[in-house]
Structures are given as C-alpha cells and as structure tokens.
Amino acid sequence: MSQLSLEQIKTQLDSPKSSDRMVALAMLRDVPPESAVPLILKVLDDESIQVRSMAVFALGIKQTDECYPILAQILENDPDYGIRADAAGALGYLGDSRAVEPLLRAFYEDTDWLVRFSAAVSLGNLQDPRARHALLQALESDEVVLHQAAIAALGELQDLEAVEAILRFVDSPDWLVRQRLAEALGNLPTPKSIAALRYLLRDSHPHVSDAAALSLQKLEAVE
C-alpha cells in the first residue's frame, strides 16, 4: 500500500463521522502491522463504542510488541464490559502465552458473563494447560454460555482427564452445549468419548448429530 493511501486512511480516521472511522479501520486490513498499529491507536479511546470495539479487535489481528500490554490493560481497567470482552477475545488471537494470567484474572474476577465467556474462549485458543482448573470451574457456572465456552476450550486443550467432567452435558437442554461437546470429544480419544459420540449421533438436532459424526470419523482415523 502506498504512503498516499495510508495518509488517506489517517485523514479518514479524523473524520467527525463514526461510520467513516469504521471504514478507515476496515481499510487497514491489508496494511502491515507496524504501519497499522499507530493508526489503530488513534481511535482506541474513540467516543463511539463501535469504533473502539473495532480498534481493540484489530490489535489482536495486527500484532506488534505494543499490542499485548495495551490489550491486557484494557481487559483489566476499561469501564465498558463490551470493550473488556473485545480485549479478552483479541488476546486469544495474539497467541501470546503471557495472556493466560490476565485472562484467568478476568475469568475469576470480572462481574460480567460476556467478559468471562470471551476469556474462556481465548484460554482455549491459547491451549495452555494453566487454564484447566478455571475451565473445569466454568462447568459449575449457572451461565449456559460458559458451559459452551469451557467445553470447547477443554477440547482445544486435549485434556483427556476432563472427559468425565464434560460428559455430564450429553443430555443438556441447550443444543449448542451438546454441539460443543460433540466437537470437543473429537479431540479427546477415549472409549467413553466414542460411546458418547455414538449416543450423540442420534441427537434430535442436526448440528449436534453432524458434529458427532465428524468427531467419530476423526477418532476412528486415529485408531
């Protein structure tokens, strides 16, 4: 991308219209991180929540050394729960193992379920065994979305010892929980996983039975 194009994006980020600023952020898609991040930082404290949300997400995609400490600080201190959730999600994209600690803190201490959900998803993305205890604890939550996130994340961790804990959701009234379980079991090759997947093959929801079929194929290919 030419310098002129970058200058145009920079000018558009100064537009009084939030829609212009959002378009400008989207135009950074093909800009190298070293050039994109300084422009993203221009709107990190934007008056528009939508612009801020896009900017926070962009820091997870355009990775430089600056991104991790900024996102960790936003996750810990931002007053808006949606922005904290965005920061938790962006930290999962960074793939930086330092993010495990702030994500665990957010999971245990944040008062909003959306932030805890995003933290659990990102802990799965990072595939770090330090997240195991928190994810098992999420299974005890009253929030069904946390069950979904934790089951998926434990599958990402390939935690065979968690199979027993997640199998109790095989008859969950929430079909998305059952789908996440079917998907997770595909990463957890145990006899109990295979038995549960054969049971989920007969699930009344097609997304669940399809996921169970795919996971069974995966496990049978490993055997």
C-alpha positions as CSV (number, residue, x, y, z in Angstrom):
1,M,0.0,0.0,0.0
2,S,1.3,3.4,-0.9
3,Q,2.1,6.1,1.6
4,L,-0.7,8.2,0.0
5,S,-3.2,5.5,0.8
6,L,-2.0,5.4,4.4
7,E,-2.4,9.2,4.6
8,Q,-5.9,8.9,3.3
9,I,-6.8,6.4,5.9
10,K,-5.2,8.6,8.6
11,T,-7.3,11.5,7.4
12,Q,-10.4,9.4,7.4
13,L,-9.7,8.3,11.0
14,D,-10.0,12.0,11.9
15,S,-13.5,12.3,10.3
16,P,-16.3,13.5,12.6
17,K,-18.5,10.7,11.3
18,S,-18.0,7.4,13.2
19,S,-19.0,5.5,10.0
20,D,-16.0,7.0,8.2
21,R,-13.7,6.0,11.0
22,M,-15.0,2.4,11.0
23,V,-14.5,2.2,7.2
24,A,-10.9,3.5,7.7
25,L,-10.2,0.8,10.3
26,A,-11.5,-1.8,7.9
27,M,-9.2,-0.4,5.2
28,L,-6.2,-1.3,7.5
29,R,-6.8,-5.0,6.7
30,D,-4.0,-5.2,4.2
31,V,-1.7,-2.8,5.9
32,P,1.4,-4.3,7.7
33,P,1.1,-4.3,11.5
34,E,4.0,-1.8,12.0
35,S,2.1,0.8,9.9
36,A,-1.4,-0.2,11.1
37,V,-1.0,-0.2,14.9
38,P,-0.1,3.5,15.2
39,L,-3.3,4.4,13.3
40,I,-5.4,2.0,15.3
41,L,-4.1,3.6,18.5
42,K,-5.5,7.0,17.2
43,V,-9.1,5.7,17.8
44,L,-8.6,3.4,20.8
45,D,-10.3,6.0,23.0
46,D,-12.9,7.0,20.4
47,E,-16.2,8.4,21.6
48,S,-18.0,5.7,19.6
49,I,-18.2,2.3,21.2
50,Q,-18.4,0.6,17.8
51,V,-15.2,2.3,16.7
52,R,-13.4,1.3,19.9
53,S,-14.6,-2.3,19.6
54,M,-13.2,-2.5,16.0
55,A,-9.9,-0.9,17.2
56,V,-9.5,-3.3,20.1
57,F,-10.2,-6.3,17.8
58,A,-7.8,-5.0,15.2
59,L,-5.0,-5.0,17.9
60,G,-5.5,-8.8,18.1
61,I,-5.0,-9.2,14.4
62,K,-2.2,-6.7,13.7
63,Q,0.3,-8.0,16.1
64,T,3.3,-5.9,17.3
65,D,5.1,-5.8,20.6
66,E,2.8,-2.9,21.7
67,C,-0.4,-4.9,21.4
68,Y,-0.1,-7.3,24.4
69,P,0.3,-4.7,27.2
70,I,-2.3,-2.4,25.7
71,L,-4.9,-5.2,25.5
72,A,-4.1,-6.5,28.9
73,Q,-4.6,-3.1,30.4
74,I,-7.9,-2.6,28.6
75,L,-9.1,-6.0,29.8
76,E,-8.3,-5.1,33.4
77,N,-9.4,-1.5,33.5
78,D,-11.9,-0.5,30.8
79,P,-15.3,0.5,32.3
80,D,-17.3,-0.9,29.4
81,Y,-17.9,-4.6,29.7
82,G,-18.2,-5.0,25.9
83,I,-14.8,-3.5,25.3
84,R,-13.3,-5.7,28.0
85,A,-14.8,-8.7,26.3
86,D,-13.3,-7.5,23.0
87,A,-9.9,-7.2,24.6
88,A,-10.2,-10.8,26.0
89,G,-11.1,-12.0,22.6
90,A,-8.2,-10.1,21.0
91,L,-5.7,-11.6,23.5
92,G,-6.7,-15.1,22.3
93,Y,-5.8,-14.1,18.7
94,L,-2.4,-12.8,19.8
95,G,-1.2,-16.3,20.7
96,D,1.0,-14.9,23.4
97,S,1.3,-17.2,26.5
98,R,1.6,-14.1,28.7
99,A,-2.1,-13.5,28.1
100,V,-3.0,-16.6,30.2
101,E,-2.6,-14.7,33.5
102,P,-4.8,-11.6,32.7
103,L,-7.4,-13.9,31.0
104,L,-7.6,-16.1,34.1
105,R,-7.9,-13.0,36.3
106,A,-10.8,-11.7,34.1
107,F,-12.4,-15.2,34.2
108,Y,-12.3,-15.3,38.0
109,E,-12.9,-11.7,38.9
110,D,-14.9,-9.9,36.2
111,T,-18.5,-9.3,37.1
112,D,-19.9,-9.7,33.5
113,W,-20.6,-13.0,32.0
114,L,-19.7,-11.8,28.5
115,V,-16.1,-11.0,29.6
116,R,-15.8,-14.4,31.3
117,F,-17.1,-16.1,28.2
118,S,-14.6,-14.3,26.0
119,A,-11.8,-15.1,28.4
120,A,-12.8,-18.8,28.5
121,V,-12.8,-18.9,24.6
122,S,-9.4,-17.3,24.4
123,L,-7.9,-19.6,27.0
124,G,-9.0,-22.4,24.7
125,N,-7.4,-20.7,21.8
126,L,-4.1,-20.4,23.7
127,Q,-4.1,-24.1,24.5
128,D,-2.3,-23.5,27.8
129,P,-2.7,-26.2,30.5
130,R,-2.7,-23.5,33.2
131,A,-6.3,-22.7,32.1
132,R,-7.5,-26.2,33.0
133,H,-8.7,-25.5,36.6
134,A,-10.6,-22.4,35.5
135,L,-12.3,-24.1,32.7
136,L,-13.4,-27.0,34.9
137,Q,-14.8,-24.4,37.3
138,A,-16.7,-22.8,34.4
139,L,-18.6,-26.1,34.1
140,E,-20.2,-25.4,37.5
141,S,-21.4,-21.9,36.5
142,D,-25.1,-21.0,36.2
143,E,-24.3,-19.4,32.8
144,V,-25.0,-21.9,29.9
145,V,-22.7,-19.9,27.6
146,L,-19.8,-20.5,29.9
147,H,-20.6,-24.3,29.7
148,Q,-20.3,-23.9,25.9
149,A,-17.0,-22.0,26.0
150,A,-15.4,-24.2,28.7
151,I,-16.3,-27.5,26.9
152,A,-14.9,-26.2,23.6
153,A,-11.8,-24.9,25.3
154,L,-11.1,-28.2,27.2
155,G,-11.4,-29.9,23.8
156,E,-8.8,-27.5,22.5
157,L,-6.5,-28.4,25.4
158,Q,-7.0,-32.1,24.5
159,D,-7.4,-32.7,28.2
160,L,-8.3,-36.4,28.5
161,E,-8.8,-36.1,32.2
162,A,-11.7,-33.7,31.6
163,V,-13.8,-36.2,29.6
164,E,-15.7,-37.3,32.7
165,A,-16.5,-33.7,33.7
166,I,-17.9,-32.7,30.3
167,L,-19.8,-35.9,29.6
168,R,-22.5,-34.9,32.1
169,F,-23.6,-32.4,29.5
170,V,-24.5,-35.1,27.0
171,D,-28.2,-34.5,27.7
172,S,-28.0,-30.7,28.2
173,P,-31.3,-29.0,27.2
174,D,-29.1,-26.5,25.2
175,W,-28.3,-27.9,21.8
176,L,-25.2,-25.6,21.4
177,V,-23.8,-27.2,24.6
178,R,-24.3,-30.6,23.1
179,Q,-22.8,-29.5,19.8
180,R,-19.7,-28.1,21.6
181,L,-19.5,-31.4,23.5
182,A,-19.6,-33.4,20.2
183,E,-16.9,-31.2,18.7
184,A,-14.7,-31.4,21.8
185,L,-14.9,-35.1,22.1
186,G,-13.3,-35.4,18.6
187,N,-10.1,-34.1,20.3
188,L,-10.4,-36.5,23.2
189,P,-9.7,-40.1,22.1
190,T,-11.1,-42.3,24.9
191,P,-13.5,-45.2,24.9
192,K,-16.0,-43.0,26.8
193,S,-15.7,-40.3,24.2
194,I,-16.6,-42.8,21.4
195,A,-19.6,-44.1,23.4
196,A,-20.9,-40.6,24.0
197,L,-20.4,-39.7,20.3
198,R,-22.4,-42.7,19.2
199,Y,-25.2,-41.6,21.5
200,L,-25.0,-38.0,20.1
201,L,-25.3,-39.4,16.6
202,R,-28.9,-39.9,17.4
203,D,-29.4,-36.4,18.7
204,S,-32.6,-34.6,17.6
205,H,-30.7,-31.5,16.5
206,P,-28.9,-32.0,13.1
207,H,-26.0,-29.7,14.1
208,V,-25.3,-32.0,17.1
209,S,-25.6,-35.3,15.2
210,D,-23.4,-33.9,12.3
211,A,-20.7,-32.8,14.8
212,A,-20.8,-36.2,16.4
213,A,-20.4,-37.9,13.0
214,L,-17.4,-35.7,12.2
215,S,-15.8,-36.3,15.5
216,L,-16.3,-40.1,15.3
217,Q,-14.6,-40.1,11.9
218,K,-11.7,-38.2,13.4
219,L,-11.3,-40.6,16.3
220,E,-11.7,-43.7,14.1
221,A,-9.0,-42.4,11.8
222,V,-6.6,-42.1,14.8
223,E,-7.2,-45.7,16.0
